[in-house]
């Protein structure tokens, strides 16, 4: 049996230098990670500071909002007389409550319709063979670079003929058309990256395209569907221009963004109401985003790599 000779002085020195280098590298990595975490924390706090100030202002009395800054609450934070819920009550009674319902009535169909249509189209582009498939896909993706403003006048004339101007279906169709190119692009890339063996196995078992789409593709595509739903929801919910053009600013059909702009037009008379109105518009988007955020990153990276 052979006996391993003890390390020489040179070998011990090399081992010691290697260990020292590793320890130094690990220490630098820890310092770099700490610095990155501190920088990220600072950026988050810096980004959230205006929102925090807006939240405090939404609960303050009208005269305090108009005469002092929001940070002055910390000089006498125990004085509960400076807090009130009247701003939210007045905002909801002034039309924001009805506008909130109108925004839901506009946003939900404007999210569901393009997702349904784009999912069928994306499956066809990814797994069905038909003449002109690639050319048609390029045309659809090319619509991403077309500004939506150029479509306003033709759509208004078309809606006038159909009698849709000032109605919710007009906004649903407009947002569906404006959101379809991006939806088709995202969904097609993801569906095209799914293993072809799954599709072939289903075809061998006798499944048709509709069965494959509903039983296989849709359940596997939940991350990208949720990701696009977040994008589309935030876009439609925060939209002002499309809602103003196709719905108008009548109280019966006005959405939150239009109502918020009307409230801002009152000037200093609404300084205490604007923070509360802003948070009314933020409630539902925050709920949607945080409830679907686990799908967000997966959906953004969908189709980026094969296999």
C-alpha positions in Angstrom: 0.0 0.0 0.0 1.5 3.3 -1.1 1.7 6.2 1.4 1.0 9.7 0.2 4.1 11.8 0.9 3.5 15.0 3.1 3.2 18.2 1.0 6.4 20.1 0.6 6.9 23.7 1.7 6.3 25.0 -1.8 3.0 23.1 -2.1 1.8 24.3 1.3 2.6 27.9 0.2 0.7 27.4 -3.0 -2.3 26.0 -1.1 -2.2 28.9 1.4 -2.1 31.4 -1.4 -5.0 29.7 -3.2 -7.1 29.7 0.1 -6.2 33.4 0.7 -7.3 34.3 -2.9 -10.6 32.4 -2.5 -11.3 34.1 0.8 -10.5 37.5 -0.7 -12.7 36.8 -3.7 -15.6 35.7 -1.4 -15.2 38.8 0.7 -15.3 41.0 -2.4 -18.4 39.2 -3.6 -20.1 39.7 -0.2 -19.2 43.4 -0.3 -20.5 43.8 -3.9 -23.8 42.0 -3.0 -24.2 44.2 0.1 -23.6 47.3 -2.0 -26.1 46.2 -4.7 -28.8 45.5 -2.0 -28.2 48.9 -0.4 -28.4 50.6 -3.8 -31.6 48.7 -4.7 -33.1 49.6 -1.3 -32.3 53.3 -1.8 -33.8 53.3 -5.3 -37.0 51.6 -4.1 -37.4 54.1 -1.2 -36.6 57.0 -3.6 -39.2 55.7 -6.1 -41.9 55.1 -3.4 -41.4 58.4 -1.6 -43.8 60.5 -3.8 -46.4 57.7 -3.6 -46.0 57.6 0.2 -46.5 61.4 0.3 -49.5 61.1 -1.9 -51.0 58.5 0.4 -50.5 60.7 3.5 -52.0 63.7 1.7 -55.1 61.7 0.8 -56.0 61.4 4.5 -55.3 65.0 5.5 -57.7 67.9 6.1 -58.2 70.3 3.2 -56.7 73.4 4.8 -53.6 71.4 5.9 -53.1 70.0 2.3 -53.2 73.6 0.9 -51.0 75.2 3.5 -48.4 72.6 4.6 -46.3 69.8 3.1 -47.2 66.2 3.8 -44.0 65.7 5.7 -45.2 68.0 8.5 -47.4 65.3 9.8 -44.3 63.8 11.5 -43.9 66.8 13.7 -47.0 65.9 15.6 -47.9 62.4 14.4 -50.0 61.7 17.5 -52.5 64.4 16.5 -55.4 62.4 15.0 -57.4 65.5 14.3 -55.3 66.1 11.1 -56.5 62.8 9.6 -59.8 62.4 7.8 -61.7 60.1 5.4 -63.8 62.9 4.0 -61.5 63.2 0.9 -62.4 59.6 -0.2 -66.0 60.1 0.6 -66.3 63.3 -1.4 -64.3 61.8 -4.3 -66.6 58.8 -4.6 -69.7 60.9 -4.3 -68.4 63.3 -7.0 -68.4 60.7 -9.7 -65.3 58.6 -9.1 -67.5 55.7 -7.9 -69.4 55.5 -11.1 -66.2 56.0 -13.1 -64.7 53.1 -11.3 -67.5 50.8 -12.4 -67.2 52.2 -16.0 -63.5 51.5 -16.0 -64.2 47.9 -15.0 -66.8 47.6 -17.7 -64.3 48.9 -20.2 -61.2 47.0 -19.1 -62.4 43.5 -18.5 -63.8 42.9 -22.0 -60.9 44.8 -23.5 -58.5 42.3 -21.9 -60.5 39.1 -22.4 -61.4 39.7 -26.1 -57.8 40.2 -27.4 -56.4 37.4 -25.4 -59.0 34.9 -26.8 -58.6 36.1 -30.3 -54.8 36.3 -30.1 -54.5 32.8 -28.5 -56.3 31.2 -31.5 -54.3 33.2 -34.0 -51.0 32.4 -32.2 -51.7 28.7 -32.2 -52.5 28.8 -36.0 -49.2 30.7 -36.7 -47.2 28.3 -34.5 -48.6 24.8 -35.3 -50.8 25.0 -38.4 -49.6 25.0 -42.0 -51.4 27.2 -44.5 -50.3 29.3 -47.5 -49.0 32.7 -46.7 -48.6 32.0 -43.0 -45.2 33.7 -42.5 -46.2 36.7 -44.6 -49.4 37.2 -42.7 -47.5 36.9 -39.4 -45.0 39.6 -40.6 -48.0 41.9 -41.5 -49.5 41.4 -38.0 -46.2 42.1 -36.3 -45.7 45.1 -38.5 -48.8 46.7 -37.0 -46.8 47.2 -33.8 -45.0 50.2 -35.3 -48.3 51.9 -36.5 -49.2 54.7 -34.1 -52.7 54.3 -32.7 -53.5 58.0 -33.3 -53.6 57.5 -37.1 -56.6 55.1 -36.6 -58.8 57.5 -34.7 -60.4 59.3 -37.6 -61.2 56.2 -39.7 -62.5 54.4 -36.6 -64.7 57.3 -35.6 -66.2 57.5 -39.0 -66.8 53.7 -39.0 -68.3 53.8 -35.6 -70.6 56.7 -36.6 -72.0 54.6 -39.4 -72.6 51.7 -37.0 -73.9 53.9 -34.2 -71.2 52.8 -31.8 -69.7 56.2 -30.9 -70.0 56.9 -27.2 -70.6 53.2 -26.3 -68.5 50.6 -24.5 -68.2 48.3 -27.5 -66.4 51.0 -29.4 -63.7 51.1 -26.8 -63.6 47.3 -26.6 -63.0 46.9 -30.3 -60.4 49.7 -30.4 -58.4 48.2 -27.6 -58.7 44.8 -29.1 -57.3 46.1 -32.4 -54.5 48.0 -30.8 -53.5 45.2 -28.4 -53.7 42.2 -30.9 -50.3 42.6 -32.6 -48.3 42.4 -29.3 -50.5 39.6 -28.0 -50.1 37.5 -31.1 -46.3 38.1 -31.0 -45.9 37.1 -27.4 -48.2 34.1 -27.6 -46.9 32.8 -30.9 -43.3 32.8 -29.6 -44.3 30.9 -26.5 -46.5 28.4 -28.2 -43.9 27.8 -30.9 -41.3 27.0 -28.2 -43.4 24.2 -26.7 -42.1 20.6 -27.4 -43.4 19.4 -30.7 -43.5 15.8 -29.4 -46.5 16.8 -27.3 -48.4 18.0 -30.3 -47.4 14.9 -32.4 -48.5 12.5 -29.6 -51.9 14.2 -29.3 -52.3 13.9 -33.1 -51.5 10.2 -33.0 -54.1 9.7 -30.3 -56.7 11.3 -32.7 -56.9 14.8 -31.2 -57.9 17.6 -33.6 -56.5 21.1 -33.5 -59.2 22.5 -31.3 -58.7 19.7 -28.7 -55.0 20.2 -28.8 -55.4 23.9 -28.3 -57.9 23.7 -25.4 -56.5 20.7 -23.6 -52.7 21.2 -24.1 -51.7 24.6 -25.4 -53.9 26.8 -23.2 -52.9 25.1 -19.9 -49.2 25.2 -20.8 -49.5 28.9 -21.9 -50.9 30.2 -18.6 -47.7 32.2 -17.8 -47.6 34.2 -21.0 -51.4 34.6 -21.0 -51.2 36.1 -17.5 -48.2 38.3 -18.5 -50.1 39.8 -21.4 -53.2 40.2 -19.3 -51.2 42.4 -16.9 -49.9 44.5 -19.8 -53.3 44.9 -21.4 -55.1 45.5 -18.1 -52.7 48.3 -17.1 -52.7 49.8 -20.5 -56.5 49.9 -20.8 -57.1 50.9 -17.2 -54.6 53.8 -17.4 -55.7 54.9 -20.9 -57.0 58.4 -21.3 -56.9 59.2 -25.0 -58.8 56.2 -26.4 -61.5 56.5 -23.7 -61.9 60.2 -24.3 -62.1 59.9 -28.1 -64.5 57.0 -28.3 -66.5 57.5 -25.1 -66.3 61.1 -24.3 -66.5 62.8 -20.9 -70.2 62.4 -20.1 -70.6 61.3 -16.4 -72.6 58.2 -17.4 -69.7 56.7 -19.5 -66.6 58.5 -18.2 -63.8 56.3 -16.9 -61.4 57.0 -14.1 -58.7 58.6 -16.1 -61.2 61.0 -17.7 -62.8 61.8 -14.4 -59.4 62.3 -12.8 -58.5 64.8 -15.5 -61.8 66.6 -15.0 -61.1 66.8 -11.3 -57.5 68.1 -11.9 -59.1 70.9 -14.1 -60.7 72.3 -10.9 -57.2 73.6 -9.9 -56.6 74.5 -6.3 -60.1 73.7 -5.3 -59.3 70.0 -5.7 -55.9 69.8 -4.1 -57.2 67.7 -1.2 -59.2 65.4 -3.5 -56.6 64.6 -6.2 -54.5 62.3 -3.9 -57.5 60.4 -2.8 -58.8 60.1 -6.4 -55.3 58.9 -7.5 -55.4 56.1 -5.0 -58.9 55.1 -6.1 -57.5 54.6 -9.6 -54.5 52.6 -8.2 -56.4 50.0 -6.1 -57.4 47.5 -8.7 -54.2 47.6 -10.9 -52.2 46.9 -7.8 -54.4 43.9 -6.9 -54.1 42.6 -10.4 -50.4 43.0 -10.6 -49.5 41.4 -7.3 -51.9 38.5 -7.8 -50.4 37.7 -11.2 -46.8 38.7 -10.6 -45.6 35.1 -10.2 -46.4 34.6 -13.8 -44.9 38.0 -14.9 -41.2 37.1 -15.3 -42.0 33.7 -16.7 -44.2 35.3 -19.3 -41.7 38.0 -20.2 -39.0 35.3 -20.9 -41.4 33.0 -22.7 -40.0 31.8 -26.0 -36.6 33.4 -25.5 -34.9 30.0 -25.6 -35.7 26.7 -27.1 -35.8 23.4 -25.3 
